[in-house]
Amino acid sequence: MADQSESEWAREVGPPAPDSLLDLYYWLQLTREVERVLANLYRQNKVIGGLYRSLGQEAGAVGTAYALRRRADGTGDVLSPAIRDLGAMLMMGAAPADIMKQYMARGDGPTGGRETNVHFSDYGKGYVGLISHLGVMVGVMAGVALSFKVRGEDRVALVYSGDGMTSTGGFHEGLNLAAVQRLPLVVVVENNGYAYSTPTSKQTAAAAFTDKADGYGIRGERVDGNDVLEVWAASRRAVEHARAGGGPTLLELVTYRRLGHAEHDSQPYVPAGEVSEWEARDPVDRYERWLLETGGMEAGELERVRERVREEVAEARSVAESSPMPEPRSGVDGVYAHERGWIPWTRGGLEDPDEA
């Protein structure tokens, strides 16, 4: 994997437009700032349940989602995140305030306080919420991709997987179906070193996860997951391959989980010095250096982006913290057939959402 992305990028797609460069920087900063605020809320006991941060992995979610057709009318590409892909959901249109409400289980949040984390969907904007059973979303998104193929729609599905998910039957079944049917699916394996406390070396004997692509008869590509431009370029290749009818791609992003599995995990299993080694390869810092040294940006331009992000996230936090907790009675809404009650986003646009 190359340490510098600019030569590869120029060879593949030509010099990036300045607006695109700053846009990528905005999404990287927004992802990190939203998660920073969520960590602060977690320490104040305002987050209900766990918090799974993507510190050091932001380039993977942002670079891949940036390659998709992002629309809000239900006609764009569709993705399904893993627990560390908050950046991808933000890019697809999930509002920072709604994400905070979701984590804080507020009554006017996406699931009305019924669920937390990234377990919510918006089919119009193009994201399908994660199911906690590891690996099964590969099969779900293979089904989504199959629907695109059957209906003749020019759309692509993308699904994220941690390295641990590749050891599950659901991962294999979904990817094998997508391969046999030549579906427009991109399977992103975020190889971040650990599945909770299990190192990648104990997940697979293969030298790389992309080695397994040959076994499925599909395209595979392995890139530096901490280089947002390289991730974007590789994702564009995978998405264009799928859209042209070439079938799935197994895209491996080599990155690192700099925090524990969740906020409660202090990482006692990590060797000394490993985290600091990867901290020096931080994707946001690397991209900042590239923008200043190669991308033609001025320090003031980057500071204006950071200031915009701080203001937006502060406003989102204010909105979320002032939102109400769920009414106790709402806990039985939707349980009994004769009670309409709360309607989830996934059914809100239907003429009769109770019949969905």
MARNU-747898 format. One record per residue: chain; residue in one letter; y, x, z of N, C-alpha, C in turn. Coordinates in steps of 0.1 Angstrom, whole numbers, padded with zeros to 4 digits. Layout:
N
chaine,residu,npy,npx,npz,capy,capx,capz,cpy,cpx,cpz
A,a,Y,X,Z,Y,X,Z,Y,X,Z;
...
***
This chain:
356
chaine,residu,npy,npx,npz,capy,capx,capz,cpy,cpx,cpz
A,m,-0012,0008,0000,0000,0000,0000,0012,0009,0000;
A,a,0022,0006,-0009,0034,0014,-0010,0043,0011,0002;
A,d,0050,0021,0007,0059,0019,0018,0073,0013,0013;
A,q,0076,0016,0000,0088,0011,-0006,0085,0000,-0015;
A,s,0093,-0010,-0015,0090,-0022,-0024,0098,-0022,-0036;
A,e,0109,-0015,-0037,0119,-0018,-0048,0113,-0014,-0061;
A,s,0105,-0003,-0062,0100,0002,-0075,0090,-0008,-0080;
A,e,0081,-0013,-0071,0071,-0023,-0075,0078,-0036,-0079;
A,w,0088,-0040,-0072,0095,-0052,-0075,0101,-0051,-0089;
A,a,0108,-0040,-0091,0115,-0039,-0104,0105,-0039,-0116;
A,r,0094,-0033,-0114,0084,-0032,-0124,0078,-0046,-0127;
A,e,0077,-0054,-0117,0071,-0067,-0118,0080,-0078,-0124;
A,v,0092,-0079,-0117,0100,-0091,-0120,0115,-0087,-0123;
A,g,0118,-0075,-0123,0132,-0071,-0125,0139,-0071,-0111;
A,p,0152,-0066,-0111,0159,-0065,-0099,0162,-0079,-0093;
A,p,0160,-0081,-0080,0162,-0094,-0073,0177,-0097,-0074;
A,a,0180,-0110,-0075,0194,-0115,-0075,0200,-0113,-0061;
A,p,0213,-0110,-0060,0219,-0109,-0046,0217,-0121,-0038;
A,d,0218,-0133,-0044,0217,-0145,-0036,0203,-0146,-0030;
A,s,0193,-0142,-0038,0179,-0143,-0033,0177,-0133,-0022;
A,l,0183,-0121,-0023,0181,-0111,-0012,0187,-0116,0001;
A,l,0199,-0122,0000,0205,-0127,0013,0197,-0139,0018;
A,d,0192,-0147,0009,0185,-0159,0013,0172,-0155,0020;
A,l,0165,-0145,0016,0153,-0140,0023,0157,-0135,0037;
A,y,0168,-0128,0037,0173,-0123,0050,0176,-0134,0060;
A,y,0182,-0145,0054,0185,-0156,0063,0173,-0162,0069;
A,w,0162,-0164,0061,0150,-0170,0066,0143,-0161,0076;
A,l,0143,-0148,0074,0137,-0139,0083,0145,-0140,0097;
A,q,0158,-0140,0096,0166,-0141,0108,0164,-0154,0115;
A,l,0164,-0165,0107,0162,-0178,0113,0149,-0179,0121;
A,t,0138,-0174,0114,0125,-0175,0121,0126,-0167,0134;
A,r,0131,-0155,0134,0131,-0147,0146,0140,-0154,0157;
A,e,0151,-0159,0153,0160,-0165,0163,0155,-0178,0169;
A,v,0149,-0186,0161,0142,-0199,0166,0132,-0195,0176;
A,e,0123,-0185,0173,0113,-0181,0182,0118,-0174,0195;
A,r,0129,-0167,0193,0136,-0161,0205,0140,-0172,0215;
A,v,0147,-0182,0209,0151,-0193,0218,0140,-0201,0224;
A,l,0129,-0203,0216,0117,-0210,0221,0111,-0202,0233;
A,a,0111,-0188,0232,0106,-0180,0243,0115,-0182,0255;
A,n,0128,-0183,0253,0137,-0185,0265,0134,-0199,0271;
A,l,0132,-0209,0263,0129,-0223,0268,0115,-0223,0275;
A,y,0106,-0215,0270,0092,-0214,0276,0094,-0209,0290;
A,r,0102,-0198,0292,0104,-0192,0305,0111,-0202,0315;
A,q,0118,-0211,0309,0124,-0221,0318,0115,-0234,0320;
A,n,0103,-0233,0316,0093,-0244,0317,0097,-0256,0309;
A,k,0105,-0254,0298,0109,-0265,0290,0100,-0267,0278;
A,v,0092,-0257,0275,0082,-0258,0264,0069,-0264,0270;
A,i,0063,-0274,0265,0051,-0280,0270,0039,-0274,0262;
A,g,0030,-0267,0270,0019,-0261,0264,0022,-0246,0260;
A,g,0015,-0241,0250,0016,-0227,0247,0027,-0224,0236;
A,l,0030,-0211,0235,0040,-0207,0225,0033,-0195,0218;
A,y,0032,-0195,0205,0025,-0185,0197,0036,-0179,0188;
A,r,0041,-0168,0191,0052,-0162,0183,0047,-0153,0172;
A,s,0055,-0151,0162,0052,-0143,0150,0059,-0129,0150;
A,l,0064,-0125,0161,0072,-0112,0162,0065,-0101,0154;
A,g,0071,-0096,0144,0065,-0085,0136,0057,-0090,0124;
A,q,0056,-0103,0122,0049,-0109,0111,0057,-0118,0103;
A,e,0070,-0119,0105,0079,-0129,0098,0079,-0127,0083;
A,a,0077,-0115,0078,0078,-0113,0064,0066,-0120,0057;
A,g,0055,-0122,0063,0044,-0128,0057,0047,-0143,0054;
A,a,0051,-0150,0064,0054,-0165,0062,0066,-0167,0053;
A,v,0076,-0159,0054,0088,-0160,0046,0085,-0156,0031;
A,g,0079,-0145,0029,0076,-0140,0016,0067,-0149,0008;
A,t,0057,-0155,0014,0048,-0163,0007,0054,-0177,0004;
A,a,0060,-0183,0014,0066,-0196,0011,0078,-0195,0001;
A,y,0084,-0184,0000,0095,-0182,-0009,0091,-0183,-0024;
A,a,0078,-0181,-0026,0072,-0181,-0039,0069,-0195,-0044;
A,l,0069,-0205,-0035,0065,-0219,-0038,0077,-0227,-0043;
A,r,0074,-0238,-0050,0084,-0248,-0054,0086,-0257,-0042;
A,r,0098,-0255,-0036,0101,-0263,-0023,0110,-0274,-0027;
A,r,0105,-0286,-0025,0112,-0299,-0027,0110,-0308,-0016;
A,a,0119,-0318,-0015,0119,-0328,-0004,0114,-0342,-0008;
A,d,0110,-0343,-0021,0107,-0356,-0026,0092,-0358,-0028;
A,g,0083,-0350,-0023,0069,-0351,-0024,0063,-0347,-0037;
A,t,0071,-0339,-0045,0066,-0335,-0058,0065,-0320,-0059;
A,g,0067,-0313,-0048,0067,-0298,-0048,0053,-0293,-0044;
A,d,0052,-0280,-0043,0040,-0273,-0038,0038,-0277,-0023;
A,v,0026,-0275,-0018,0023,-0278,-0004,0016,-0267,0003;
A,l,0020,-0265,0016,0013,-0254,0024,0009,-0260,0037;
A,s,-0001,-0253,0043,-0005,-0256,0057,-0004,-0243,0065;
A,p,0004,-0243,0076,0006,-0231,0083,-0006,-0228,0093;
A,a,-0007,-0215,0097,-0014,-0212,0109,-0004,-0211,0121;
A,i,-0008,-0207,0133,0001,-0209,0144,0013,-0199,0144;
A,r,0012,-0189,0135,0023,-0179,0135,0031,-0180,0122;
A,d,0031,-0192,0116,0038,-0193,0103,0050,-0203,0104;
A,l,0057,-0203,0115,0069,-0211,0117,0079,-0209,0106;
A,g,0080,-0196,0102,0090,-0194,0091,0087,-0201,0078;
A,a,0074,-0203,0075,0071,-0211,0063,0075,-0225,0065;
A,m,0073,-0231,0076,0076,-0245,0079,0092,-0247,0078;
A,l,0099,-0237,0084,0114,-0238,0083,0118,-0238,0068;
A,m,0112,-0230,0060,0115,-0229,0046,0112,-0241,0038;
A,m,0101,-0248,0042,0098,-0260,0035,0106,-0272,0040;
A,g,0115,-0270,0050,0124,-0281,0053,0123,-0286,0067;
A,a,0114,-0280,0076,0114,-0284,0090,0126,-0280,0097;
A,a,0134,-0289,0103,0146,-0285,0110,0144,-0278,0123;
A,p,0152,-0268,0126,0151,-0261,0139,0151,-0270,0151;
A,a,0160,-0280,0150,0160,-0290,0162,0147,-0297,0163;
A,d,0141,-0302,0152,0129,-0309,0153,0117,-0300,0158;
A,i,0118,-0287,0154,0107,-0278,0159,0109,-0276,0174;
A,m,0121,-0275,0179,0123,-0274,0193,0119,-0286,0201;
A,k,0122,-0298,0195,0118,-0311,0201,0103,-0311,0202;
A,q,0096,-0307,0191,0082,-0307,0191,0076,-0299,0202;
A,y,0081,-0286,0203,0076,-0278,0214,0079,-0283,0228;
A,m,0090,-0290,0229,0094,-0296,0242,0089,-0310,0244;
A,a,0081,-0315,0235,0074,-0328,0236,0084,-0339,0238;
A,r,0095,-0339,0231,0106,-0349,0232,0102,-0362,0225;
A,g,0107,-0373,0230,0103,-0386,0224,0108,-0388,0210;
A,d,0119,-0382,0206,0123,-0384,0192,0120,-0372,0183;
A,g,0110,-0364,0188,0105,-0353,0180,0095,-0358,0169;
A,p,0090,-0349,0161,0082,-0353,0149,0069,-0361,0153;
A,t,0063,-0358,0165,0051,-0365,0169,0054,-0374,0181;
A,g,0066,-0376,0185,0070,-0385,0196,0065,-0380,0209;
A,g,0063,-0367,0211,0058,-0361,0223,0043,-0361,0224;
A,r,0036,-0365,0214,0021,-0365,0214,0015,-0352,0212;
A,e,0022,-0343,0206,0016,-0330,0202,0027,-0319,0203;
A,t,0023,-0307,0203,0033,-0296,0203,0030,-0286,0192;
A,n,0037,-0275,0193,0035,-0264,0184,0037,-0268,0169;
A,v,0030,-0263,0160,0032,-0266,0145,0023,-0277,0141;
A,h,0018,-0285,0150,0008,-0295,0146,0015,-0308,0142;
A,f,0023,-0307,0131,0029,-0319,0125,0031,-0318,0111;
A,s,0032,-0329,0104,0032,-0329,0089,0044,-0336,0084;
A,d,0048,-0332,0072,0058,-0340,0064,0054,-0338,0049;
A,y,0047,-0348,0044,0041,-0347,0031,0052,-0347,0020;
A,g,0064,-0353,0023,0075,-0353,0014,0080,-0339,0012;
A,k,0082,-0332,0023,0087,-0318,0022,0076,-0308,0018;
A,g,0064,-0312,0020,0053,-0303,0015,0046,-0294,0026;
A,y,0045,-0299,0038,0037,-0291,0047,0027,-0300,0055;
A,v,0015,-0296,0057,0004,-0303,0063,0001,-0296,0076;
A,g,0003,-0303,0087,0001,-0297,0100,-0013,-0291,0103;
A,l,-0013,-0281,0110,-0025,-0273,0114,-0034,-0282,0123;
A,i,-0047,-0281,0120,-0057,-0287,0129,-0062,-0275,0137;
A,s,-0064,-0277,0150,-0068,-0266,0159,-0081,-0259,0156;
A,h,-0091,-0266,0150,-0104,-0260,0147,-0102,-0250,0136;
A,l,-0105,-0238,0140,-0101,-0227,0131,-0109,-0227,0118;
A,g,-0102,-0224,0107,-0108,-0223,0094,-0108,-0236,0086;
A,v,-0107,-0248,0093,-0110,-0260,0086,-0098,-0264,0076;
A,m,-0086,-0258,0078,-0075,-0261,0069,-0077,-0256,0055;
A,v,-0086,-0246,0054,-0089,-0241,0040,-0096,-0252,0032;
A,g,-0105,-0259,0039,-0111,-0270,0032,-0102,-0282,0030;
A,v,-0093,-0285,0039,-0083,-0295,0038,-0074,-0292,0026;
A,m,-0070,-0280,0025,-0060,-0277,0014,-0067,-0275,0001;
A,a,-0080,-0272,0001,-0088,-0272,-0011,-0089,-0287,-0016;
A,g,-0090,-0296,-0007,-0089,-0310,-0011,-0076,-0314,-0017;
A,v,-0065,-0309,-0011,-0052,-0312,-0016,-0050,-0306,-0030;
A,a,-0055,-0293,-0032,-0054,-0287,-0045,-0063,-0295,-0055;
A,l,-0074,-0300,-0051,-0083,-0308,-0060,-0076,-0320,-0064;
A,s,-0068,-0326,-0055,-0061,-0338,-0059,-0050,-0335,-0070;
A,f,-0044,-0323,-0069,-0034,-0319,-0079,-0042,-0318,-0093;
A,k,-0053,-0311,-0092,-0061,-0309,-0105,-0065,-0322,-0111;
A,v,-0070,-0331,-0103,-0075,-0344,-0108,-0064,-0352,-0114;
A,r,-0052,-0352,-0108,-0041,-0360,-0113,-0033,-0353,-0123;
A,g,-0037,-0340,-0126,-0029,-0333,-0137,-0015,-0329,-0132;
A,e,-0013,-0327,-0119,0000,-0323,-0114,0002,-0308,-0114;
A,d,0014,-0304,-0118,0017,-0290,-0119,0021,-0285,-0105;
A,r,0012,-0285,-0095,0015,-0281,-0082,0004,-0272,-0076;
A,v,0008,-0264,-0066,0000,-0254,-0060,-0001,-0257,-0045;
A,a,-0013,-0255,-0039,-0015,-0255,-0025,-0017,-0241,-0019;
A,l,-0011,-0239,-0007,-0012,-0226,-0001,-0016,-0228,0014;
A,v,-0026,-0220,0019,-0030,-0222,0032,-0031,-0208,0039;
A,y,-0027,-0207,0051,-0027,-0195,0059,-0039,-0194,0068;
A,s,-0044,-0182,0070,-0056,-0180,0078,-0054,-0167,0086;
A,g,-0057,-0166,0099,-0057,-0154,0106,-0070,-0147,0102;
A,d,-0072,-0134,0106,-0084,-0127,0103,-0096,-0133,0111;
A,g,-0093,-0139,0122,-0104,-0145,0130,-0110,-0157,0123;
A,m,-0101,-0164,0116,-0106,-0177,0109,-0116,-0173,0098;
A,t,-0115,-0161,0092,-0124,-0158,0081,-0139,-0158,0086;
A,s,-0141,-0157,0099,-0155,-0157,0104,-0161,-0171,0106;
A,t,-0154,-0181,0103,-0158,-0195,0105,-0164,-0201,0092;
A,g,-0173,-0211,0094,-0179,-0218,0083,-0170,-0225,0075;
A,g,-0160,-0231,0082,-0150,-0239,0074,-0142,-0231,0064;
A,f,-0139,-0219,0068,-0132,-0210,0058,-0140,-0207,0046;
A,h,-0153,-0204,0048,-0162,-0201,0037,-0164,-0214,0028;
A,e,-0166,-0225,0034,-0169,-0237,0027,-0157,-0241,0018;
A,g,-0145,-0241,0024,-0133,-0244,0017,-0130,-0235,0005;
A,l,-0131,-0222,0008,-0128,-0212,-0003,-0139,-0213,-0014;
A,n,-0151,-0215,-0010,-0162,-0215,-0020,-0160,-0228,-0029;
A,l,-0156,-0239,-0023,-0153,-0251,-0031,-0141,-0248,-0041;
A,a,-0131,-0242,-0036,-0119,-0239,-0044,-0123,-0230,-0055;
A,a,-0132,-0220,-0053,-0135,-0211,-0063,-0144,-0217,-0074;
A,v,-0153,-0225,-0070,-0162,-0232,-0080,-0154,-0242,-0088;
A,q,-0145,-0249,-0082,-0137,-0259,-0090,-0125,-0253,-0096;
A,r,-0122,-0240,-0094,-0111,-0233,-0100,-0098,-0240,-0096;
A,l,-0096,-0243,-0083,-0085,-0251,-0079,-0072,-0242,-0077;
A,p,-0061,-0249,-0078,-0048,-0242,-0077,-0045,-0239,-0062;
A,l,-0052,-0230,-0056,-0051,-0227,-0042,-0049,-0212,-0039;
A,v,-0039,-0209,-0030,-0037,-0196,-0026,-0041,-0195,-0011;
A,v,-0050,-0187,-0007,-0055,-0185,0006,-0049,-0172,0011;
A,v,-0040,-0173,0021,-0034,-0161,0027,-0041,-0157,0040;
A,v,-0046,-0145,0040,-0052,-0140,0052,-0043,-0130,0059;
A,e,-0038,-0134,0071,-0028,-0126,0078,-0036,-0117,0087;
A,n,-0039,-0105,0082,-0047,-0095,0090,-0038,-0088,0100;
A,n,-0036,-0094,0112,-0027,-0089,0121,-0033,-0080,0132;
A,g,-0046,-0076,0130,-0052,-0067,0139,-0061,-0073,0150;
A,y,-0059,-0086,0154,-0066,-0092,0164,-0068,-0107,0162;
A,a,-0080,-0112,0166,-0082,-0126,0168,-0083,-0128,0183;
A,y,-0072,-0133,0189,-0070,-0132,0203,-0072,-0118,0208;
A,s,-0083,-0114,0215,-0085,-0101,0219,-0095,-0093,0211;
A,t,-0101,-0099,0201,-0111,-0093,0192,-0105,-0085,0181;
A,p,-0106,-0072,0180,-0101,-0064,0169,-0107,-0068,0156;
A,t,-0100,-0066,0145,-0104,-0069,0132,-0118,-0062,0128;
A,s,-0119,-0050,0133,-0132,-0042,0131,-0144,-0049,0135;
A,k,-0143,-0059,0145,-0154,-0066,0150,-0155,-0080,0143;
A,q,-0145,-0083,0134,-0146,-0095,0127,-0153,-0094,0113;
A,t,-0152,-0082,0108,-0159,-0080,0095,-0162,-0065,0093;
A,a,-0173,-0062,0086,-0177,-0049,0083,-0171,-0044,0069;
A,a,-0164,-0053,0062,-0158,-0050,0050,-0145,-0041,0052;
A,a,-0143,-0032,0043,-0131,-0024,0044,-0118,-0032,0043;
A,a,-0118,-0043,0036,-0107,-0052,0035,-0112,-0066,0032;
A,f,-0104,-0076,0036,-0108,-0090,0034,-0108,-0093,0019;
A,t,-0100,-0086,0011,-0100,-0089,-0003,-0113,-0084,-0010;
A,d,-0121,-0076,-0003,-0134,-0072,-0009,-0143,-0084,-0010;
A,k,-0140,-0094,-0002,-0149,-0106,-0002,-0145,-0115,-0014;
A,a,-0134,-0113,-0020,-0130,-0121,-0032,-0140,-0121,-0043;
A,d,-0146,-0109,-0045,-0156,-0107,-0056,-0168,-0116,-0053;
A,g,-0171,-0118,-0040,-0183,-0126,-0037,-0180,-0141,-0040;
A,y,-0168,-0145,-0041,-0165,-0159,-0045,-0161,-0160,-0060;
A,g,-0160,-0149,-0066,-0156,-0149,-0080,-0142,-0152,-0083;
A,i,-0133,-0148,-0073,-0119,-0151,-0075,-0110,-0139,-0074;
A,r,-0098,-0140,-0077,-0088,-0129,-0076,-0085,-0126,-0062;
A,g,-0083,-0113,-0059,-0079,-0109,-0046,-0068,-0098,-0047;
A,e,-0060,-0098,-0037,-0049,-0088,-0037,-0045,-0085,-0022;
A,r,-0043,-0072,-0019,-0040,-0068,-0006,-0027,-0061,-0006;
A,v,-0017,-0065,0003,-0004,-0059,0003,0001,-0056,0017;
A,d,0012,-0049,0018,0018,-0046,0030,0025,-0059,0035;
A,g,0020,-0065,0046,0026,-0077,0051,0039,-0076,0058;
A,n,0043,-0064,0060,0056,-0062,0067,0067,-0058,0057;
A,d,0064,-0060,0045,0074,-0057,0034,0077,-0071,0027;
A,v,0088,-0077,0030,0090,-0091,0025,0091,-0091,0010;
A,l,0096,-0081,0003,0097,-0081,-0011,0083,-0079,-0017;
A,e,0075,-0071,-0012,0062,-0069,-0017,0053,-0082,-0015;
A,v,0055,-0088,-0004,0048,-0101,-0001,0053,-0112,-0011;
A,w,0066,-0112,-0013,0071,-0122,-0023,0065,-0120,-0037;
A,a,0065,-0107,-0041,0060,-0104,-0055,0046,-0107,-0056;
A,a,0038,-0104,-0046,0023,-0107,-0046,0021,-0122,-0046;
A,s,0029,-0129,-0038,0027,-0143,-0037,0031,-0150,-0050;
A,r,0041,-0145,-0057,0045,-0151,-0070,0033,-0149,-0080;
A,r,0027,-0137,-0080,0016,-0135,-0089,0004,-0145,-0086;
A,a,0002,-0147,-0073,-0009,-0156,-0069,-0006,-0170,-0073;
A,v,0006,-0175,-0070,0010,-0188,-0073,0010,-0191,-0088;
A,e,0015,-0181,-0096,0016,-0183,-0110,0002,-0183,-0116;
A,h,-0007,-0175,-0110,-0021,-0175,-0115,-0028,-0189,-0112;
A,a,-0025,-0194,-0101,-0030,-0208,-0097,-0024,-0218,-0106;
A,r,-0011,-0218,-0108,-0005,-0228,-0116,-0009,-0228,-0131;
A,a,-0013,-0216,-0136,-0017,-0215,-0149,-0032,-0218,-0151;
A,g,-0039,-0223,-0141,-0053,-0227,-0142,-0063,-0216,-0139;
A,g,-0058,-0205,-0134,-0067,-0193,-0131,-0076,-0195,-0119;
A,g,-0073,-0204,-0110,-0080,-0206,-0098,-0074,-0199,-0086;
A,p,-0082,-0199,-0075,-0076,-0193,-0063,-0074,-0178,-0063;
A,t,-0066,-0174,-0053,-0064,-0160,-0050,-0065,-0159,-0035;
A,l,-0073,-0148,-0031,-0073,-0144,-0017,-0063,-0133,-0015;
A,l,-0052,-0136,-0008,-0041,-0127,-0006,-0042,-0122,0008;
A,e,-0044,-0109,0010,-0045,-0103,0023,-0031,-0096,0027;
A,l,-0025,-0100,0038,-0013,-0094,0043,-0017,-0085,0055;
A,v,-0015,-0072,0053,-0018,-0063,0064,-0006,-0062,0073;
A,t,-0007,-0067,0085,0005,-0067,0094,0000,-0065,0108;
A,y,0008,-0069,0118,0004,-0066,0132,0010,-0076,0141;
A,r,0002,-0081,0151,0007,-0090,0161,0012,-0082,0173;
A,r,0025,-0081,0174,0031,-0073,0184,0032,-0079,0198;
A,l,0029,-0092,0199,0028,-0099,0212,0014,-0103,0213;
A,g,0011,-0108,0225,-0002,-0114,0228,-0005,-0126,0219;
A,h,-0017,-0131,0221,-0021,-0143,0213,-0011,-0154,0216;
A,a,-0007,-0156,0228,0004,-0165,0232,0012,-0159,0243;
A,e,0022,-0166,0247,0032,-0160,0257,0024,-0156,0270;
A,h,0013,-0163,0273,0006,-0160,0286,-0003,-0148,0285;
A,d,-0004,-0142,0273,-0014,-0131,0271,-0006,-0118,0271;
A,s,-0009,-0109,0281,-0002,-0097,0283,-0009,-0085,0275;
A,q,-0018,-0088,0267,-0025,-0078,0258,-0031,-0066,0265;
A,p,-0038,-0067,0276,-0044,-0056,0282,-0055,-0049,0274;
A,y,-0059,-0055,0263,-0069,-0049,0254,-0064,-0040,0243;
A,v,-0050,-0039,0242,-0044,-0032,0231,-0043,-0017,0235;
A,p,-0047,-0008,0227,-0046,0007,0230,-0032,0011,0232;
A,a,-0030,0021,0241,-0016,0026,0244,-0010,0031,0231;
A,g,0003,0028,0229,0010,0033,0218,0009,0025,0205;
A,e,0000,0016,0204,-0003,0009,0192,0009,-0001,0189;
A,v,0014,-0008,0199,0025,-0017,0196,0038,-0010,0192;
A,s,0041,0001,0198,0053,0009,0195,0052,0015,0181;
A,e,0040,0019,0177,0038,0024,0163,0041,0013,0153;
A,w,0037,0001,0155,0040,-0010,0146,0055,-0015,0147;
A,e,0061,-0013,0159,0074,-0017,0161,0083,-0009,0152;
A,a,0080,0003,0149,0087,0012,0140,0087,0006,0125;
A,r,0077,-0003,0123,0076,-0008,0109,0080,-0023,0109;
A,d,0089,-0027,0119,0093,-0041,0120,0098,-0046,0106;
A,p,0094,-0057,0102,0097,-0062,0089,0112,-0066,0087;
A,v,0119,-0071,0098,0133,-0074,0097,0141,-0061,0096;
A,d,0138,-0052,0105,0146,-0039,0104,0144,-0032,0091;
A,r,0132,-0032,0086,0129,-0025,0073,0137,-0032,0062;
A,y,0137,-0045,0062,0144,-0052,0051,0159,-0049,0052;
A,e,0164,-0049,0065,0179,-0046,0067,0182,-0032,0061;
A,r,0174,-0022,0064,0176,-0009,0058,0176,-0009,0043;
A,w,0166,-0016,0038,0165,-0017,0023,0178,-0023,0017;
A,l,0182,-0034,0023,0194,-0041,0018,0206,-0032,0018;
A,l,0208,-0024,0028,0220,-0015,0030,0219,-0003,0021;
A,e,0207,0003,0020,0205,0015,0013,0202,0014,-0002;
A,t,0195,0003,-0006,0191,0001,-0020,0196,-0012,-0026;
A,g,0197,-0023,-0017,0200,-0036,-0022,0215,-0039,-0025;
A,g,0223,-0029,-0022,0238,-0031,-0025,0245,-0040,-0016;
A,m,0240,-0042,-0004,0246,-0051,0006,0255,-0043,0015;
A,e,0266,-0049,0021,0274,-0044,0031,0270,-0049,0045;
A,a,0273,-0041,0055,0269,-0045,0068,0276,-0058,0072;
A,g,0288,-0060,0068,0295,-0073,0071,0288,-0085,0065;
A,e,0282,-0084,0053,0275,-0095,0047,0263,-0099,0056;
A,l,0256,-0089,0061,0244,-0092,0070,0248,-0098,0083;
A,e,0259,-0093,0088,0264,-0098,0101,0268,-0113,0100;
A,r,0274,-0117,0088,0278,-0131,0086,0265,-0139,0086;
A,v,0255,-0134,0080,0242,-0142,0080,0237,-0144,0094;
A,r,0237,-0133,0102,0232,-0134,0115,0241,-0143,0124;
A,e,0254,-0143,0122,0262,-0152,0129,0260,-0167,0125;
A,r,0258,-0169,0113,0254,-0183,0108,0241,-0188,0115;
A,v,0231,-0179,0116,0219,-0182,0122,0220,-0185,0137;
A,r,0228,-0177,0143,0230,-0179,0158,0237,-0192,0160;
A,e,0246,-0196,0152,0253,-0209,0154,0244,-0221,0151;
A,e,0236,-0220,0141,0227,-0231,0137,0217,-0233,0148;
A,v,0211,-0222,0153,0200,-0223,0163,0206,-0228,0176;
A,a,0218,-0223,0180,0224,-0228,0192,0227,-0243,0192;
A,e,0231,-0248,0180,0233,-0262,0179,0220,-0270,0179;
A,a,0210,-0264,0173,0196,-0270,0174,0191,-0271,0188;
A,r,0193,-0260,0195,0189,-0261,0209,0196,-0271,0217;
A,s,0209,-0272,0215,0217,-0282,0222,0212,-0296,0219;
A,v,0209,-0299,0206,0204,-0312,0202,0190,-0315,0209;
A,a,0181,-0305,0208,0168,-0307,0214,0168,-0309,0229;
A,e,0176,-0301,0236,0176,-0302,0251,0183,-0316,0255;
A,s,0191,-0321,0247,0197,-0334,0250,0189,-0346,0246;
A,s,0178,-0343,0239,0169,-0354,0234,0160,-0360,0246;
A,p,0157,-0372,0245,0150,-0379,0256,0135,-0375,0256;
A,m,0129,-0375,0268,0115,-0375,0269,0109,-0388,0265;
A,p,0096,-0388,0261,0090,-0401,0257,0090,-0412,0268;
A,e,0092,-0424,0264,0090,-0435,0273,0075,-0436,0277;
A,p,0072,-0437,0290,0058,-0438,0294,0050,-0448,0286;
A,r,0055,-0459,0283,0047,-0469,0277,0044,-0465,0262;
A,s,0051,-0456,0256,0049,-0452,0243,0035,-0445,0241;
A,g,0030,-0441,0253,0017,-0434,0252,0005,-0442,0247;
A,v,0007,-0455,0247,-0004,-0464,0242,0000,-0470,0228;
A,d,0012,-0466,0223,0015,-0471,0209,0005,-0465,0199;
A,g,0001,-0474,0190,-0008,-0470,0180,-0023,-0469,0185;
A,v,-0025,-0472,0197,-0039,-0472,0202,-0046,-0485,0199;
A,y,-0039,-0496,0200,-0045,-0509,0198,-0040,-0514,0185;
A,a,-0049,-0521,0177,-0046,-0526,0164,-0035,-0535,0163;
A,h,-0033,-0544,0174,-0023,-0554,0173,-0009,-0549,0177;
A,e,-0008,-0536,0181,0005,-0531,0185,0010,-0521,0175;
A,r,0022,-0523,0170,0027,-0514,0160,0033,-0502,0166;
A,g,0043,-0503,0175,0048,-0492,0182,0053,-0480,0174;
A,w,0051,-0468,0179,0056,-0456,0172,0049,-0454,0159;
A,i,0056,-0450,0148,0050,-0447,0135,0053,-0432,0132;
A,p,0042,-0425,0130,0044,-0410,0127,0050,-0408,0113;
A,w,0056,-0396,0111,0062,-0393,0099,0053,-0395,0087;
A,t,0040,-0392,0089,0031,-0393,0078,0029,-0407,0072;
A,r,0033,-0417,0080,0031,-0431,0075,0044,-0438,0074;
A,g,0055,-0432,0077,0068,-0439,0078,0073,-0445,0065;
A,g,0068,-0439,0054,0073,-0443,0041,0064,-0454,0034;
A,l,0054,-0458,0041,0045,-0468,0035,0049,-0482,0038;
A,e,0046,-0491,0029,0050,-0505,0031,0044,-0511,0044;
A,d,0031,-0507,0046,0024,-0511,0059,0018,-0499,0065;
A,p,0025,-0492,0073,0019,-0479,0078,0007,-0481,0087;
A,d,0004,-0493,0092,-0008,-0495,0100,-0020,-0495,0091;
A,e,-0018,-0497,0078,-0030,-0497,0069,-0033,-0484,0063;
A,a,-0026,-0473,0067,-0028,-0460,0061,-0041,-0454,0064;
***
